[in-house]
Amino acid sequence: MVGAAAVWARDLPTLAVPDGVADSKMLTEHRREAIFHPLRQWCASSAVGQASNGEIDEWGITYALGVAALRALDELERQLDSDRNDSAVAANASTPVSRELRVGGILDGPNDYITAALGTFDAPDVPAPAHIITQVKGDQHCATVAAAAVIAKVTRDHLMMDIAAGNPQYAPYDWAHNKGYGSQAHRDAIAQYGPTPLHRVSWHLA
């Protein structure tokens, strides 16, 4: 899963940075849960894009990350465009806003896998291809990067818990507690029962 969070450039001079997002990786689960909904309200738009385990096995993790990111940007940009036109209607504008949406993005880490996936067969045609810059430890320096990380992490954790609760065959893997990460109970279950249809078999599972 890849999270995306956006704010309007016009709001930057007065936009306050939310409390507690300076380094999203250091937040406890309780703190992430507590700020999840406030962060989504703080953003002008947010979205989480997914790549399935099958897609990751077929494409490799880097390209799958790029496609997942573009899926998130596609949803996010369409929401921004819709909100912009709704605002124009509310302001009694005679026609919808026609000015092209421009998007600049800060990607956490050293590698721009988003631009590399643009225009490829499996990627969505996003309304406005974003101009991406990379920032190592971006979630420590940029509030929107940190917000996107928290939103993606909580969304993923909730999905894993829902999957675990919805099918008893997944009970041995303890996803409700380890969220799919490589805990000892998870590794022991893979060794005993093998991978499920939701595991990435190209990954080193043992």
N, CA, C and O of each residue as an XYZ file, in Angstrom:
824
protein
N       0.834     -1.187      0.000
C       0.000      0.000      0.000
C       0.870      1.238      0.000
O       1.900      1.285      0.672
N       0.450      2.247     -0.761
C       1.144      3.532     -0.802
C       0.122      4.618     -0.510
O      -0.930      4.682     -1.147
N       0.436      5.466      0.450
C      -0.462      6.552      0.808
C      -0.097      7.832      0.086
O       1.067      8.070     -0.235
N      -1.107      8.655     -0.166
C      -0.897      9.978     -0.750
C      -1.749     10.971      0.027
O      -2.907     10.694      0.341
N      -1.178     12.116      0.332
C      -1.895     13.172      1.038
C      -1.588     14.495      0.352
O      -0.444     14.754     -0.019
N      -2.598     15.324      0.184
C      -2.427     16.576     -0.554
C      -2.972     17.755      0.235
O      -3.944     17.631      0.980
N      -2.335     18.884      0.059
C      -2.853     20.164      0.541
C      -2.805     21.144     -0.632
O      -2.005     20.974     -1.552
N      -3.650     22.156     -0.602
C      -3.641     23.188     -1.632
C      -2.497     24.155     -1.395
O      -2.247     24.561     -0.260
N      -1.807     24.523     -2.449
C      -0.694     25.468     -2.329
C      -1.157     26.784     -1.724
O      -0.412     27.423     -0.981
N      -2.381     27.194     -2.038
C      -2.885     28.471     -1.527
C      -3.045     28.480     -0.005
O      -3.074     29.541      0.618
N      -3.149     27.277      0.588
C      -3.354     27.182      2.038
C      -2.054     27.137      2.827
O      -2.079     27.254      4.052
N      -0.917     26.971      2.154
C       0.352     26.760      2.851
C       0.727     27.883      3.819
O       1.247     27.583      4.894
N       0.491     29.162      3.497
C       0.922     30.212      4.439
C       0.235     30.147      5.798
O       0.785     30.628      6.789
N      -0.945     29.567      5.859
C      -1.691     29.556      7.122
C      -1.970     28.153      7.639
O      -2.646     27.993      8.655
N      -1.463     27.143      6.956
C      -1.775     25.761      7.327
C      -0.887     25.303      8.481
O       0.338     25.289      8.361
N      -1.501     24.934      9.585
C      -0.750     24.463     10.756
C      -0.374     22.997     10.577
O      -1.149     22.213     10.029
N       0.803     22.636     11.034
C       1.248     21.246     10.967
C       0.575     20.458     12.088
O       0.621     20.887     13.241
N      -0.040     19.336     11.788
C      -0.706     18.550     12.838
C       0.290     18.072     13.896
O       1.451     17.791     13.598
N      -0.181     17.988     15.108
C       0.658     17.489     16.201
C       0.936     15.999     16.012
O       0.054     15.238     15.613
N       2.166     15.597     16.301
C       2.488     14.184     16.412
C       2.839     13.472     15.135
O       2.866     12.241     15.123
N       3.115     14.191     14.036
C       3.422     13.494     12.788
C       4.850     13.756     12.309
O       5.166     13.488     11.150
N       5.701     14.265     13.169
C       7.059     14.626     12.756
C       7.847     13.408     12.262
O       8.670     13.535     11.356
N       7.608     12.254     12.836
C       8.270     11.032     12.384
C       7.277      9.892     12.545
O       7.170      9.287     13.612
N       6.554      9.609     11.470
C       5.442      8.670     11.559
C       5.880      7.267     11.958
O       5.098      6.522     12.549
N       7.135      6.892     11.641
C       7.592      5.531     11.945
C       7.805      5.324     13.446
O       7.870      4.185     13.908
N       7.914      6.407     14.203
C       8.138      6.301     15.640
C       6.841      6.311     16.434
O       6.866      6.138     17.653
N       5.713      6.508     15.770
C       4.440      6.573     16.481
C       4.006      5.185     16.945
O       4.228      4.191     16.253
N       3.396      5.128     18.104
C       2.815      3.870     18.566
C       1.532      3.592     17.790
O       0.962      4.488     17.168
N       1.089      2.348     17.835
C      -0.163      1.999     17.165
C      -1.318      2.832     17.710
O      -2.160      3.305     16.947
N      -1.359      3.012     19.020
C      -2.430      3.798     19.644
C      -2.416      5.229     19.115
O      -3.469      5.793     18.818
N      -1.222      5.819     18.996
C      -1.134      7.204     18.530
C      -1.523      7.309     17.055
O      -2.199      8.261     16.664
N      -1.108      6.349     16.237
C      -1.518      6.358     14.826
C      -3.030      6.298     14.686
O      -3.623      7.034     13.897
N      -3.647      5.414     15.462
C      -5.097      5.297     15.413
C      -5.769      6.599     15.842
O      -6.782      6.998     15.267
N      -5.202      7.262     16.858
C      -5.808      8.481     17.389
C      -5.777      9.635     16.399
O      -6.685     10.466     16.380
N      -4.724      9.690     15.570
C      -4.608     10.829     14.652
C      -5.060     10.506     13.232
O      -5.021     11.374     12.361
N      -5.489      9.268     12.987
C      -5.848      8.850     11.628
C      -6.945      9.740     11.036
O      -6.754     10.324      9.970
N      -8.079      9.847     11.709
C      -9.185     10.639     11.176
C      -8.883     12.137     11.175
O      -9.212     12.807     10.196
N      -8.267     12.699     12.233
C      -7.878     14.113     12.149
C      -6.933     14.418     10.988
O      -7.040     15.477     10.370
N      -6.008     13.503     10.685
C      -5.105     13.723      9.557
C      -5.864     13.732      8.231
O      -5.582     14.557      7.362
N      -6.812     12.834      8.072
C      -7.587     12.800      6.839
C      -8.413     14.070      6.682
O      -8.617     14.549      5.566
N      -8.886     14.616      7.797
C      -9.640     15.871      7.733
C      -8.716     17.055      7.449
O      -9.125     18.021      6.806
N      -7.476     16.981      7.925
C      -6.512     18.059      7.714
C      -6.120     18.163      6.246
O      -5.920     19.267      5.739
N      -6.008     17.045      5.563
C      -5.617     17.041      4.151
C      -6.754     17.564      3.283
O      -7.928     17.379      3.603
N      -6.396     18.213      2.189
C      -7.403     18.554      1.187
C      -7.942     17.284      0.536
O      -9.110     17.224      0.153
N      -7.095     16.279      0.415
C      -7.502     14.975     -0.101
C      -6.449     13.956      0.299
O      -5.274     14.288      0.449
N      -6.876     12.720      0.469
C      -5.926     11.636      0.753
C      -6.458     10.362      0.122
O      -7.660     10.220     -0.106
N      -5.552      9.441     -0.158
C      -5.930      8.165     -0.766
C      -4.836      7.151     -0.497
O      -3.696      7.506     -0.197
N      -5.201      5.882     -0.609
C      -4.245      4.789     -0.470
C      -4.386      3.877     -1.682
O      -5.471      3.368     -1.966
N      -3.286      3.678     -2.390
C      -3.279      2.788     -3.538
C      -2.684      1.444     -3.165
O      -1.783      1.367     -2.329
N      -3.188      0.388     -3.782
C      -2.736     -0.960     -3.465
C      -2.183     -1.666     -4.696
O      -2.616     -1.416     -5.821
N      -1.239     -2.535     -4.465
C      -0.840     -3.542     -5.440
C      -1.002     -4.889     -4.754
O      -0.584     -5.059     -3.609
N      -1.594     -5.828     -5.434
C      -1.858     -7.131     -4.824
C      -0.573     -7.931     -4.697
O       0.444     -7.609     -5.312
N      -0.640     -8.986     -3.881
C       0.515     -9.866     -3.754
C       0.847    -10.539     -5.090
O       2.015    -10.767     -5.403
N      -0.190    -10.853     -5.873
C       0.053    -11.444     -7.192
C       0.761    -10.484     -8.135
O       1.635    -10.883     -8.905
N       0.372     -9.206     -8.066
C       1.023     -8.200     -8.902
C       2.480     -8.008     -8.483
O       3.357     -7.851     -9.332
N       2.734     -8.021     -7.191
C       4.108     -7.881     -6.704
C       4.958     -9.063     -7.163
O       6.093     -8.885     -7.606
N       4.407    -10.262     -7.056
C       5.153    -11.446     -7.503
C       5.451    -11.393     -8.999
O       6.517    -11.822     -9.442
N       4.500    -10.862     -9.776
C       4.670    -10.813    -11.230
C       5.592     -9.676    -11.661
O       6.433     -9.864    -12.540
N       5.445     -8.499    -11.053
C       6.132     -7.298    -11.527
C       7.415     -6.979    -10.771
O       8.294     -6.308    -11.312
N       7.539     -7.446     -9.530
C       8.615     -6.997     -8.664
C       8.142     -5.838     -7.806
O       7.215     -5.115     -8.173
N       8.785     -5.668     -6.663
C       8.288     -4.724     -5.670
C       8.390     -3.276     -6.132
O       7.498     -2.480     -5.836
N       9.457     -2.910     -6.852
C       9.643     -1.504     -7.215
C       8.562     -1.029     -8.177
O       7.963      0.027     -7.970
N       8.312     -1.802     -9.228
C       7.279     -1.402    -10.184
C       5.899     -1.450     -9.535
O       5.058     -0.593     -9.806
N       5.659     -2.445     -8.679
C       4.375     -2.543     -7.989
C       4.148     -1.328     -7.095
O       3.026     -0.832     -6.996
N       5.206     -0.847     -6.443
C       5.087      0.379     -5.648
C       4.678      1.560     -6.527
O       3.828      2.363     -6.141
N       5.286      1.660     -7.705
C       4.948      2.745     -8.611
C       3.498      2.707     -9.051
O       2.832      3.742     -9.080
N       3.001      1.530     -9.393
C       1.609      1.401     -9.816
C       0.671      1.707     -8.646
O      -0.333      2.398     -8.821
N       0.993      1.200     -7.463
C       0.165      1.485     -6.291
C       0.123      2.983     -6.004
O      -0.933      3.526     -5.682
N       1.271      3.650     -6.122
C       1.326      5.093     -5.899
C       0.475      5.841     -6.914
O      -0.226      6.789     -6.559
N       0.532      5.423     -8.169
C      -0.268      6.083     -9.201
C      -1.756      5.819     -9.001
O      -2.579      6.679     -9.315
N      -2.109      4.663     -8.493
C      -3.511      4.403     -8.156
C      -3.979      5.349     -7.057
O      -5.104      5.847     -7.097
N      -3.118      5.595     -6.080
C      -3.460      6.550     -5.023
C      -3.578      7.966     -5.588
O      -4.524      8.686     -5.267
N      -2.629      8.363     -6.423
C      -2.660      9.708     -7.001
C      -3.878      9.898     -7.902
O      -4.465     10.980     -7.926
N      -4.259      8.870     -8.634
C      -5.434      8.951     -9.494
C      -6.673      9.274     -8.668
O      -7.438     10.173     -9.017
N      -6.871      8.549     -7.581
C      -8.026      8.786     -6.718
C      -7.938     10.162     -6.065
O      -8.926     10.896     -6.017
N      -6.765     10.508     -5.568
C      -6.577     11.777     -4.877
C      -6.836     12.965     -5.810
O      -7.531     13.908     -5.432
N      -6.286     12.923     -7.014
C      -6.424     14.044     -7.944
C      -7.855     14.199     -8.419
O      -8.324     15.324     -8.592
N      -8.557     13.109     -8.634
C      -9.948     13.205     -9.059
C     -10.797     13.830     -7.956
O     -11.729     14.584     -8.235
N     -10.475     13.516     -6.710
C     -11.191     14.136     -5.598
C     -10.878     15.626     -5.512
O     -11.777     16.436     -5.286
N      -9.616     15.989     -5.689
C      -9.237     17.404     -5.676
C      -9.960     18.172     -6.780
O     -10.469     19.267     -6.543
N     -10.006     17.608     -7.969
C     -10.660     18.271     -9.098
C     -12.148     18.420     -8.834
O     -12.736     19.458     -9.138
N     -12.763     17.381     -8.266
C     -14.184     17.439     -7.940
C     -14.455     18.506     -6.889
O     -15.404     19.279     -7.017
N     -13.626     18.551     -5.852
C     -13.812     19.548     -4.799
C     -13.642     20.955     -5.338
O     -14.356     21.874     -4.938
N     -12.685     21.120     -6.257
C     -12.432     22.439     -6.826
C     -13.646     22.919     -7.622
O     -14.037     24.082     -7.525
N     -14.235     22.027     -8.402
C     -15.417     22.403     -9.173
C     -16.634     22.612     -8.285
O     -17.457     23.485     -8.559
N     -16.757     21.810     -7.210
C     -17.853     22.020     -6.263
C     -17.737     23.387     -5.605
O     -18.745     24.056     -5.382
N     -16.506     23.808     -5.290
C     -16.289     25.115     -4.683
C     -16.666     26.227     -5.641
O     -17.212     27.252     -5.232
N     -16.370     26.023     -6.925
C     -16.725     27.025     -7.928
C     -18.238     27.168     -8.041
O     -18.748     28.281     -8.167
N     -18.960     26.050     -7.995
C     -20.413     26.089     -8.061
C     -20.974     26.783     -6.815
O     -21.894     27.594     -6.910
N     -20.411     26.455     -5.650
C     -20.875     27.073     -4.408
C     -20.650     28.580     -4.412
O     -21.397     29.335     -3.788
N     -19.606     29.007     -5.126
C     -19.312     30.437     -5.210
C     -20.077     31.107     -6.349
O     -19.795     32.251     -6.704
N     -21.058     30.382     -6.926
C     -21.905     30.903     -8.000
C     -21.120     31.195     -9.275
O     -21.472     32.100    -10.033
N     -20.063     30.432     -9.509
C     -19.349     30.589    -10.776
C     -20.239     30.107    -11.910
O     -20.996     29.150    -11.746
N     -20.151     30.759    -13.045
C     -21.039     30.411    -14.150
C     -20.641     29.105    -14.828
O     -21.486     28.419    -15.402
N     -19.359     28.761    -14.763
C     -18.875     27.528    -15.377
C     -17.904     26.846    -14.431
O     -17.309     27.510    -13.582
N     -17.725     25.533    -14.554
C     -16.737     24.835    -13.717
C     -15.338     25.363    -13.958
O     -15.041     25.910    -15.020
N     -14.485     25.197    -12.968
C     -13.099     25.624    -13.083
C     -12.423     24.819    -14.185
O     -12.513     23.591    -14.202
N     -11.746     25.501    -15.105
C     -11.117     24.804    -16.215
C      -9.602     24.817    -16.127
O      -8.934     24.129    -16.898
N      -9.043     25.594    -15.192
C      -7.593     25.668    -15.083
C      -7.032     24.292    -14.769
O      -7.564     23.576    -13.920
N      -5.973     23.929    -15.443
C      -5.380     22.608    -15.287
C      -4.848     22.410    -13.874
O      -4.196     23.286    -13.307
N      -5.138     21.255    -13.330
C      -4.618     20.901    -12.021
C      -3.132     20.594    -12.137
O      -2.726     19.802    -12.987
N      -2.323     21.212    -11.292
C      -0.887     20.937    -11.272
C      -0.528     20.321     -9.935
O      -0.965     20.795     -8.887
N       0.261     19.275     -9.972
C       0.569     18.517     -8.762
C       2.075     18.366     -8.614
O       2.757     17.912     -9.533
N       2.585     18.750     -7.457
C       3.967     18.485     -7.091
C       3.983     17.508     -5.938
O       3.201     17.638     -4.996
N       4.867     16.533     -6.006
C       4.884     15.496     -4.985
C       6.252     15.307     -4.358
O       7.276     15.433     -5.030
N       6.266     15.004     -3.070
C       7.482     14.648     -2.344
C       7.373     13.176     -1.979
O       6.452     12.776     -1.266
N       8.303     12.377     -2.463
C       8.283     10.934     -2.253
C       9.334     10.552     -1.225
O      10.510     10.887     -1.371
N       8.910      9.858     -0.195
C       9.820      9.425      0.862
C      10.802      8.392      0.309
O      10.395      7.408     -0.307
N      12.106      8.626      0.536
C      13.120      7.683      0.074
C      13.946      8.249     -1.058
O      13.708      9.372     -1.503
N      14.924      7.478     -1.534
C      15.858      7.991     -2.547
C      15.452      7.737     -3.990
O      16.043      8.323     -4.897
N      14.449      6.872     -4.237
C      14.167      6.434     -5.599
C      12.773      6.857     -6.049
O      11.792      6.644     -5.338
N      12.694      7.455     -7.232
C      11.419      7.896     -7.796
C      10.801      6.767     -8.623
O      10.949      6.726     -9.844
N      10.121      5.870     -7.955
C       9.459      4.774     -8.653
C       8.121      5.203     -9.247
O       7.525      4.455    -10.023
N       7.638      6.395     -8.896
C       6.358      6.873     -9.435
C       6.514      7.310    -10.891
O       5.783      6.846    -11.766
N       7.472      8.208    -11.143
C       7.685      8.686    -12.506
C       8.040      7.533    -13.434
O       7.634      7.519    -14.596
N       8.805      6.559    -12.918
C       9.210      5.414    -13.743
C       8.014      4.593    -14.207
O       8.063      3.969    -15.266
N       6.936      4.590    -13.419
C       5.755      3.790    -13.766
C       4.740      4.555    -14.602
O       3.809      3.951    -15.133
N       4.894      5.867    -14.732
C       3.949      6.683    -15.500
C       3.865      6.205    -16.953
O       4.882      5.935    -17.592
N       2.645      6.107    -17.455
C       2.464      5.774    -18.858
C       2.677      4.323    -19.205
O       2.612      3.963    -20.381
N       2.930      3.475    -18.223
C       3.119      2.059    -18.507
C       1.766      1.357    -18.603
O       0.735      1.903    -18.209
N       1.795      0.156    -19.127
C       0.562     -0.548    -19.469
C      -0.347     -0.768    -18.261
O      -1.566     -0.650    -18.379
N       0.224     -1.083    -17.114
C      -0.575     -1.454    -15.951
C      -0.961     -0.275    -15.071
O      -1.780     -0.430    -14.165
N      -0.393      0.895    -15.314
C      -0.627      2.057    -14.464
C      -1.850      2.838    -14.944
O      -2.121      2.883    -16.144
N      -2.592      3.455    -14.016
C      -3.723      4.285    -14.438
C      -3.240      5.578    -15.087
O      -2.124      6.033    -14.838
N      -4.089      6.155    -15.917
C      -3.795      7.460    -16.511
C      -4.265      8.534    -15.537
O      -5.434      8.920    -15.544
N      -3.353      9.013    -14.705
C      -3.718     10.010    -13.708
C      -4.077     11.318    -14.399
O      -3.508     11.636    -15.443
N      -5.014     12.087    -13.832
C      -5.420     13.340    -14.473
C      -4.263     14.305    -14.696
O      -4.195     14.963    -15.734
N      -3.353     14.396    -13.730
C      -2.223     15.322    -13.848
C      -0.962     14.615    -13.368
O      -0.789     14.444    -12.161
N      -0.075     14.195    -14.272
C       1.181     13.565    -13.834
C       1.940     14.484    -12.889
O       2.227     15.632    -13.228
N       2.258     13.987    -11.719
C       2.891     14.815    -10.698
C       4.379     14.996    -10.971
O       5.059     14.088    -11.451
N       4.864     16.189    -10.653
C       6.311     16.421    -10.664
C       6.848     15.942     -9.317
O       6.559     16.538     -8.280
N       7.627     14.867     -9.336
C       8.060     14.201     -8.107
C       9.501     14.568     -7.771
O      10.379     14.557     -8.633
N       9.723     14.890     -6.506
C      11.078     14.963     -5.971
C      11.175     13.965     -4.822
O      10.183     13.696     -4.144
N      12.358     13.422     -4.605
C      12.539     12.447     -3.530
C      13.186     13.107     -2.321
O      13.950     14.064     -2.448
N      12.868     12.580     -1.155
C      13.388     13.122      0.100
C      13.637     11.962      1.055
O      12.692     11.340      1.541
N      14.901     11.673      1.323
C      15.221     10.637      2.305
C      14.729     11.079      3.675
O      14.960     12.217      4.083
N      14.053     10.184      4.385
C      13.414     10.494      5.660
C      12.435     11.654      5.506
O      12.368     12.559      6.339
N      11.680     11.592      4.409
C      10.740     12.664      4.116
C       9.685     12.851      5.175
O       9.193     13.962      5.372
N       9.323     11.765      5.872
C       8.283     11.905      6.889
C       8.766     12.668      8.115
O       7.957     13.039      8.965
N      10.069     12.908      8.221
C      10.596     13.730      9.309
C      10.653     15.210      8.937
O      10.857     16.067      9.797
N      10.469     15.501      7.646
C      10.638     16.871      7.167
C       9.376     17.460      6.549
O       9.273     18.681      6.422
N       8.427     16.639      6.168
C       7.258     17.119      5.437
C       5.994     16.540      6.055
O       5.861     15.322      6.180
N       5.065     17.411      6.442
C       3.852     16.961      7.125
C       2.964     16.115      6.227
O       2.336     15.167      6.700
N       2.900     16.442      4.931
C       2.042     15.640      4.053
C       2.616     14.250      3.832
O       1.862     13.282      3.720
N       3.947     14.134      3.766
C       4.572     12.815      3.648
C       4.271     11.990      4.901
O       3.911     10.817      4.807
N       4.419     12.608      6.066
C       4.134     11.908      7.316
C       2.669     11.515      7.400
O       2.342     10.411      7.833
N       1.783     12.420      6.985
C       0.354     12.124      7.011
C       0.035     10.950      6.090
O      -0.728     10.058      6.460
N       0.620     10.948      4.885
C       0.385      9.857      3.944
C       0.862      8.527      4.520
O       0.210      7.499      4.339
N       2.004      8.548      5.215
C       2.546      7.321      5.801
C       1.621      6.766      6.873
O       1.383      5.560      6.927
N       1.097      7.645      7.726
C       0.190      7.205      8.784
C      -1.102      6.662      8.178
O      -1.585      5.606      8.588
N      -1.656      7.373      7.213
C      -2.913      6.952      6.596
C      -2.754      5.592      5.919
O      -3.634      4.738      6.033
N      -1.640      5.385      5.217
C      -1.397      4.096      4.566
C      -1.218      2.984      5.585
O      -1.767      1.895      5.423
N      -0.452      3.255      6.637
C      -0.175      2.236      7.648
C      -1.452      1.800      8.377
O      -1.690      0.605      8.551
N      -2.262      2.755      8.795
C      -3.488      2.413      9.520
C      -4.471      1.700      8.598
O      -5.122      0.740      9.011
N      -4.583      2.158      7.354
C      -5.473      1.509      6.400
C      -5.052      0.061      6.173
O      -5.893     -0.838      6.150
N      -3.752     -0.163      6.007
C      -3.246     -1.517      5.805
C      -3.502     -2.396      7.021
O      -3.933     -3.541      6.887
N      -3.229     -1.847      8.233
C      -3.435     -2.630      9.444
C      -4.897     -3.032      9.606
O      -5.196     -4.162      9.990
N      -5.807     -2.101      9.311
C      -7.235     -2.414      9.411
C      -7.624     -3.505      8.416
O      -8.418     -4.390      8.735
N      -7.060     -3.436      7.207
C      -7.357     -4.459      6.206
C      -6.890     -5.826      6.684
O      -7.616     -6.811      6.548
N      -5.684     -5.896      7.244
C      -5.171     -7.184      7.714
C      -6.030     -7.747      8.844
O      -6.268     -8.953      8.898
N      -6.492     -6.888      9.739
C      -7.346     -7.353     10.835
C      -8.694     -7.817     10.306
O      -9.241     -8.811     10.784
N      -9.232     -7.104      9.321
C     -10.513     -7.516      8.740
C     -10.388     -8.856      8.024
O     -11.277     -9.702      8.128
N      -9.285     -9.054      7.295
C      -9.067    -10.328      6.615
C      -8.951    -11.460      7.640
O      -9.533    -12.530      7.462
N      -8.205    -11.215      8.701
C      -8.014    -12.238      9.738
C      -9.335    -12.610     10.394
O      -9.589    -13.779     10.684
N     -10.176    -11.601     10.625
C     -11.455    -11.857     11.292
C     -12.464    -12.514     10.356
O     -13.392    -13.181     10.813
N     -12.290    -12.331      9.060
C     -13.293    -12.786      8.109
C     -13.121    -14.208      7.623
O     -14.021    -14.748      6.979
N     -11.981    -14.837      7.917
C     -11.754    -16.187      7.399
C     -10.921    -16.977      8.407
O      -9.762    -16.637      8.647
N     -11.499    -18.035      9.003
C     -10.779    -18.788     10.037
C      -9.512    -19.476      9.535
O      -8.656    -19.834     10.344
N      -9.368    -19.672      8.219
C      -8.158    -20.344      7.728
C      -6.901    -19.509      7.967
O      -5.786    -20.029      7.920
N      -7.085    -18.210      8.224
C      -5.940    -17.340      8.454
C      -5.573    -17.222      9.936
O      -4.593    -16.559     10.276
N      -6.339    -17.850     10.810
C      -6.095    -17.722     12.247
C      -4.679    -18.125     12.669
O      -4.090    -17.443     13.507
N      -4.103    -19.217     12.117
C      -2.768    -19.614     12.579
C      -1.683    -18.569     12.311
O      -0.637    -18.588     12.960
N      -1.918    -17.672     11.375
C      -0.883    -16.697     10.992
C      -0.884    -15.463     11.901
O       0.025    -14.636     11.834
N      -1.911    -15.345     12.749
C      -1.962    -14.304     13.789
C      -1.928    -12.889     13.198
O      -1.333    -11.982     13.781
N      -2.567    -12.709     12.044
C      -2.544    -11.404     11.392
C      -3.249    -10.318     12.207
O      -2.933     -9.136     12.075
N      -4.200    -10.722     13.045
C      -4.888     -9.723     13.860
C      -3.925     -8.984     14.777
O      -4.185     -7.849     15.178
N      -2.798     -9.638     15.110
C      -1.816     -9.019     16.003
C      -0.563     -8.562     15.269
O      -0.050     -7.478     15.546
N      -0.056     -9.378     14.330
C       1.200     -8.984     13.666
C       0.967     -8.204     12.375
O       1.920     -7.710     11.773
N      -0.299     -8.087     11.939
C      -0.682     -7.308     10.741
C       0.029     -7.797      9.478
O       0.168     -7.047      8.512
N       0.474     -9.045      9.485
C       1.133     -9.578      8.305
C       2.638     -9.433      8.290
O       3.294     -9.904      7.361
N       3.199     -8.792      9.300
C       4.653     -8.655      9.361
C       5.268     -9.954      9.903
O       4.558    -10.834     10.391
N       6.595    -10.055      9.809
C       7.261    -11.328     10.048
C       7.514    -11.662     11.498
O       8.661    -11.868     11.894
N       6.476    -11.718     12.290
C       6.625    -12.139     13.685
C       6.960    -13.629     13.728
O       6.847    -14.335     12.725
N       7.370    -14.088     14.898
C       7.703    -15.501     15.025
C       6.484    -16.384     14.781
O       6.591    -17.427     14.136
N       5.322    -15.969     15.295
C       4.101    -16.755     15.092
C       3.746    -16.826     13.609
O       3.294    -17.862     13.122
N       3.949    -15.737     12.906
C       3.655    -15.719     11.471
C       4.607    -16.645     10.718
O       4.171    -17.421      9.868
N       5.895    -16.571     11.022
C       6.873    -17.418     10.342
C       6.635    -18.893     10.664
O       6.766    -19.752      9.791
N       6.284    -19.183     11.918
C       6.024    -20.575     12.307
C       4.816    -21.137     11.550
O       4.816    -22.300     11.145
N       3.784    -20.299     11.361
C       2.586    -20.747     10.643
C       2.895    -21.029      9.178
O       2.375    -21.987      8.606
N       3.742    -20.199      8.568
C       4.129    -20.434      7.174
C       4.902    -21.749      7.058
O       4.695    -22.532      6.131
N       5.802    -21.971      8.030
C       6.585    -23.206      8.007
C       5.692    -24.438      8.169
O       5.954    -25.481      7.571
N       4.641    -24.314      8.974
C       3.785    -25.469      9.240
C       2.701    -25.656      8.181
O       2.436    -26.781      7.757
N       2.074    -24.557      7.753
C       0.913    -24.657      6.868
C       1.188    -24.200      5.425
O       0.381    -24.440      4.527
N       2.321    -23.547      5.220
C       2.623    -23.019      3.897
C       1.998    -21.651      3.690
O       1.253    -21.176      4.547
N       2.291    -21.010      2.561
C       1.733    -19.683      2.290
C       0.259    -19.760      1.918
O      -0.207    -20.765      1.382
N      -0.461    -18.697      2.204
C      -1.868    -18.573      1.821
C      -1.959    -17.919      0.437
O      -0.938    -17.498     -0.107
N      -3.149    -17.828     -0.132
C      -3.301    -17.114     -1.409
C      -2.983    -15.623     -1.311
O      -2.901    -14.945     -2.335
N      -2.805    -15.107     -0.102
C      -2.516    -13.687      0.073
C      -1.034    -13.407      0.322
O      -0.646    -12.245      0.439
N      -0.217    -14.420      0.402
C       1.210    -14.217      0.629
C       1.940    -13.914     -0.695
O       1.541    -14.369     -1.767
N       3.003    -13.143     -0.580
C       3.890    -12.913     -1.718
C       4.884    -14.074     -1.762
O       5.796    -14.145     -0.938
N       4.712    -14.963     -2.704
C       5.575    -16.149     -2.729
C       6.963    -15.845     -3.288
O       7.879    -16.654     -3.139
N       7.128    -14.694     -3.924
C       8.469    -14.309     -4.381
C       9.316    -13.766     -3.245
O      10.519    -13.559     -3.411
N       8.699    -13.532     -2.086
C       9.405    -13.023     -0.919
C       9.989    -14.193     -0.145
O       9.497    -15.319     -0.229
N      11.066    -13.908      0.624
C      11.661    -14.960      1.464
C      10.757    -15.140      2.676
O      10.803    -14.335      3.606
N       9.932    -16.192      2.676
C       8.880    -16.334      3.662
C       9.326    -17.005      4.955
O       8.725    -16.764      6.002
N      10.338    -17.820      4.915
C      10.711    -18.592      6.113
C      11.543    -17.746      7.072
O      11.946    -18.228      8.131
